[in-house]
Amino acid sequence: MKTTLLLVGKTTNKHITACIDDYVGRICHYMPFTIQVIPELKGTKSLSMSQQKEREGELILKKLQESDHVILLDEKGIEMRSVEWAEWLEKKSQHLRSLVFVVGGPYGFSDAVYARSNGKISLSRMTFSHQMVRLVFVEQVYRACTIIKGEPYHHE
């Protein structure tokens, strides 16, 4: 299964970028994993929150293929413990060809993106910066890979 993390806006903190790159390198030993970045919108000061979500939504939808199974990282999504997450990911890998996780812009997702998605996952009930969500997510993908393989990274 090909797995993609689709992001709106680049990661600007070089320390977070270095950590993300480290985990992506680790994940690639277990599965094909890529990060795709949609550039931030320009001139957003003149746009309302809903206009910005709509424009970002259009860009997100253009990046998706019809065959992609799309999961939004969303505060209203389901929460899982790391072991449950690993089981979920392993099940998906057995019958999907392409799994795309999406981190939206600062105001979330447009209705069209919600309609296109196949589900939502929440990393926590707490709020994280969009920069931190990326790092937490790739660490959890790596953790899931090690749980699936029975490796000692995760401790119960």
Salt bridges, closest charged atoms under 4 A:
ASP22 OD2 - ARG26 NH2 2.99
GLU75 OE2 - LYS76 NZ 3.98
GLU79 OE2 - ARG125 NE 3.97
GLU139 OE2 - ARG143 NH2 2.86
GLU156 OE1 - ARG81 NH2 2.94
GLU156 OE2 - HIS154 NE2 2.80
